[in-house]
Amino acid sequence: MKLPKLGNPQKYAGLYVVDFGDHSGTGFTAQEVAELLESERFRHIKVYKIYSAYPDGRMELQGIPSQTFELEKGMFFYAGDLESAQSNFKQLVDLAVNLVPPARAKVYLAKYADDKFAVALIYPAEYDDEFSRWLTDGGYKTAGAAEGGLEAVQRYYDRKGEILDRHQLFGQASYESRTGAELLANTKIAVQR
């Protein structure tokens, strides 16, 4: 795969390179990649996330399985009493007010038993690293056990806890994603942004 020379390559960190087989495109957003993968025409593409980019044009890429764009990941913070769980929930919602999340996400406060509560943060799987960094940068801390990942999300849905509260988080994208005909018309362009 041949990559183009980029002016200001650092602005591409967090975006994606798509290998179409006969050519590649650099600078796709996660939403654009997801839409391409949903189309019959591009179901074969290979996707790489740009983790780092350097002034000399070098980039660190990591291959991303196409199924990732269809999945949800999550982080779950457990508490043994309602007051602690409500505090964890409020702290997470307040964090989103003070520090914009990396993408859209769902936050739930769920009860499983009189002494088992969870605050669930569920988001598109392709944003796993970004949400981890967001929680760390925002100083989010709880006193109870925590877990995360794909399987944790499935366990959460399977347990069918009583939802006591919920909140939708909205991220602010650095780049506006193209859709439909506009996206498809630009797949031959080597540098997307």
N, C-alpha and C positions, 0 to 999 in steps of 0.2 A: 504494500500500500504506500503510495507516494503522497506525502502531505505538502501543502503549499507553504511558502515562506510567509510568515505573518508579521504585520506591523503591530507593535504593542501586544505581544503574545500573552502577557499577564492577564489581559481582560478576558481571555478564553477559559481560564480556570473555572471549573464547575460546569462547563458546557460539554458537548459531545462531538466526537468524530464518527461519521458513518461511512463504512466501507460498502459501497454498492456493488462491488465485484470488478467493474470496469473503470470505476473512478471513485473518488471519495469527496466528502464535504466536511468542512470543519466549522464548528460554531452553532450546532443545533441545540435547542433547548430540550429539556426532558419531555415536555408536552409534545413538541414536534416529533421527537423520536417515537414516542408512544403512538402518535397518529400514523406515522410511516409504517410501524410494525403491524398495525391493525389492517393495513391495506394488503390485498392479495398480491399486488405488484411488488411490494417491498418486504414481504415476509422473510426473505432470505438474507437481509442485510446483517452486517456485523457492526456492533456498537462498542465504542470505547469512550470512557469518561476521561476528561482532561483534569487530572488531579493537581498538577502544577505546571506552570509555564515560566520560562526564564527569558531574560532580555535578549539572549543570543538566539532565541527561536526554538530551543529544545523544549520538549513537552514530556511530562510523565503521563502515560495513558494506562488505563486499566480496562480490560475487556469486561463488558457487562452482558450477562445472559439476557436474551430478549424477553424471557418470562418475567424478569424483574419488573418490567413496565406494566405488568398485569396484576401485581401483588401488593398487599399492604404489609407493612411492618409496624411494630409498635413498641412502646415502653410502658411498663406497668409498675406502679408504685403502691405497695400494700401497707395497710394500717390495721391495727387491732381495735380501733374505736372510731366512732363517727366524727368526733371533734377533730382528731388528727387527719382523717381522710378529707374532711371539708377544708382544713387548712392547706393540705397539699393541693387540692383542686383549685382553691382560690389563688395560691401562689403561682400555679401554672398558668391560669388565665391572666393574672396580673403581669406575668412575664411577657405574654404576647402583646400586651398593651405597651410595655416599655421597650421591648426589643422585637421587631417584626420577625415572625417565624419564616423559615426558608420556603415553605409551601403551605398549601391548605392542609388542615389536619382536624381530627375530631378529638375532643376531650370528654371523657365520661367519668362520673363518680358512681361506682356500682357497689351494691351490698350483696354479699354471698351468705352471710350468717350474722348473728348478733355481734360477733367479734372478728369478722373478716370483711374488709372493705378494700377497694382498689380504685386508683385513679389511672385511667387508661388514656394514653396518647397514641392515636393511630393515624398513620400517614402513608403516602405512596412510597413503596419500597426503594425507589431510586433515590430518595432523599435521606436515607438512613444516616450517612456520615454527617450531613448538614444538620439534622435534628440533634444528633449527639453533641455536635459543636455548639449549637444554639443553647441547649440546656446547660452546658459547661460555661459558656460565655455569660449566660444570664444568672449563674450562681444558683441554679435550682438544686435544692437538697431536701431530702426527706429522712425520717428516722427509721423507717421500716425497710423490709426487704424489697428488692426490685428485680425485674427480669425484662427481657426484650427479645425481639425477633419475630420471624414468621410463625413459628409454632406457638409462641405466646399469644399471638393474635387469634389463632384458631382455637386455642384453649379458652380464651376470653369469650369468644362467640359461643362455643359449645356449653360453657357453664351457665349461660343465660341468667346472669345476676340481675337483680332489681336495679334499674337505672334511677338514681336519686337526683342527678343533675347532669346536664350536658352543655357543651359549648363548642361552637365551630370557630376554628382559627383560620385566618386568611393571611397568606404570605404575599409579599410584594415582590414580583419578579423583577430581576435586573433588566431583562429583555422581554419585549412583547413577542409572544409566540404567534407564528403564522399558522393558518389552518386551511384545509380544503385545497382549492385550485391554486391559491397563491403559494402554499407550501410545495405542492407537487410540481409547479412550474419552475421552482428554484432548486430542485434536487441536483441539477447538473453543475451548479455553481460551486467552485472549490472552497471559497471563503464566504460563509453565510452572513457574517456580521462585520 
